[in-house]
Amino acid sequence: MFTPPAHFKIKIAATSWGNSYEYKMIDDPNFGYYVEECPDMFKYWRNYTLVGEVNDGNSFYGNKGVAGHTGFTGTQVIIDPEENLQIILLTNKQNNGPLPSGSYRSTGALSKQVANIVYESLN
């Protein structure tokens, strides 16, 4: 569900600490976007552990925490109607923190490996 009530948060895993990724996108001109303003001028950085909140800043700020995309934390969804198959890989690449570059590790290779194993098991 989107934006769960506070009493559910005890059942939800933490995903990451605040907006470190978005902050770096603005603060480091070689990482994300060139912005003339100092990122510290923005008063709404999330400086706490995110639990039950969307990680993606665009979804959080622009859509009040509600938006229909996957992938930012490593979630992968494969739906194959011909095989009557759904593969949903729930991961959290942000839990281990960013790489020295500021990016997070990709979960694409893991998703591909899991999908290959599932499809091989069908034969």
C-alpha positions in Angstrom: 0.0 0.0 0.0 1.0 3.6 -0.4 1.6 5.8 2.6 0.7 3.2 5.3 -0.7 4.4 8.6 1.8 4.8 11.5 0.7 1.6 13.3 1.8 -0.5 10.3 5.4 0.9 10.4 6.5 -1.7 13.0 5.9 -4.4 10.3 7.7 -2.5 7.5 11.4 -2.8 6.8 13.5 0.3 6.7 14.7 1.1 3.2 17.4 3.8 3.4 18.4 6.9 5.3 16.8 10.1 4.0 17.5 11.7 0.7 21.2 11.1 0.4 20.9 10.1 -3.3 18.8 13.1 -4.3 21.1 15.4 -2.2 24.1 14.1 -4.1 22.4 14.6 -7.4 22.1 18.3 -6.7 25.3 18.8 -4.7 27.7 17.0 -7.0 27.6 18.5 -10.6 29.4 15.4 -11.9 26.8 13.0 -10.5 23.4 14.4 -11.4 22.1 17.8 -12.3 23.6 21.2 -12.3 21.7 23.4 -9.9 22.8 26.9 -9.0 21.2 26.8 -5.5 23.0 25.2 -2.6 21.2 22.0 -1.6 21.2 23.1 2.0 18.7 25.9 1.1 16.1 23.2 0.6 14.4 22.8 4.0 12.6 19.5 3.4 15.4 17.0 3.1 14.4 13.8 4.9 17.1 13.3 7.5 15.8 10.1 9.0 15.5 6.5 8.2 12.7 5.9 5.7 10.1 3.4 6.9 6.9 3.0 4.9 7.8 6.0 2.6 8.7 5.9 -1.1 12.4 6.4 -1.6 12.1 8.2 -4.9 12.1 12.0 -4.2 9.9 12.8 -7.2 7.2 10.4 -5.9 7.5 11.7 -2.4 7.5 15.4 -3.0 5.6 15.7 -6.2 3.0 13.0 -5.7 2.6 12.9 -1.9 4.3 9.5 -1.7 2.0 7.8 -4.3 3.3 6.8 -7.7 2.7 3.2 -10.1 6.9 2.6 -10.7 9.3 -0.1 -9.4 13.0 -0.3 -9.5 14.5 2.4 -7.4 15.2 0.1 -4.5 15.8 -2.9 -6.7 12.3 -4.4 -7.1 11.8 -6.3 -10.3 8.5 -7.6 -11.7 8.2 -10.0 -14.6 4.8 -11.0 -15.9 4.5 -13.7 -18.6 0.9 -14.4 -19.5 1.9 -17.2 -22.0 3.5 -19.2 -19.2 0.9 -18.0 -16.6 3.9 -16.8 -14.6 4.7 -13.9 -12.3 8.2 -13.4 -10.9 8.5 -10.7 -8.3 11.9 -10.0 -6.8 11.8 -7.8 -3.7 15.2 -6.4 -2.9 16.6 -3.3 -1.3 19.8 -2.2 -2.9 19.8 0.9 -0.8 20.1 -0.9 2.5 23.9 -1.4 2.1 24.5 2.2 1.2 25.8 3.8 -1.9 28.9 2.9 -3.8 31.9 5.4 -3.6 30.4 6.9 -6.8 27.2 7.7 -5.0 25.1 5.2 -7.1 23.6 2.0 -5.7 24.5 -1.5 -6.9 22.3 -2.7 -9.7 20.0 -5.6 -9.0 19.6 -6.3 -12.8 22.0 -9.2 -12.9 20.3 -10.9 -9.9 16.9 -10.4 -11.4 18.1 -12.0 -14.7 19.6 -14.9 -12.8 16.5 -15.6 -10.8 14.3 -15.4 -14.0 16.6 -17.8 -15.8 16.4 -20.3 -12.9 12.6 -20.1 -12.9 12.3 -20.5 -16.6 14.8 -23.4 -16.7 12.7 -25.1 -14.0 9.7 -25.1 -16.3 11.3 -27.4 -18.8 
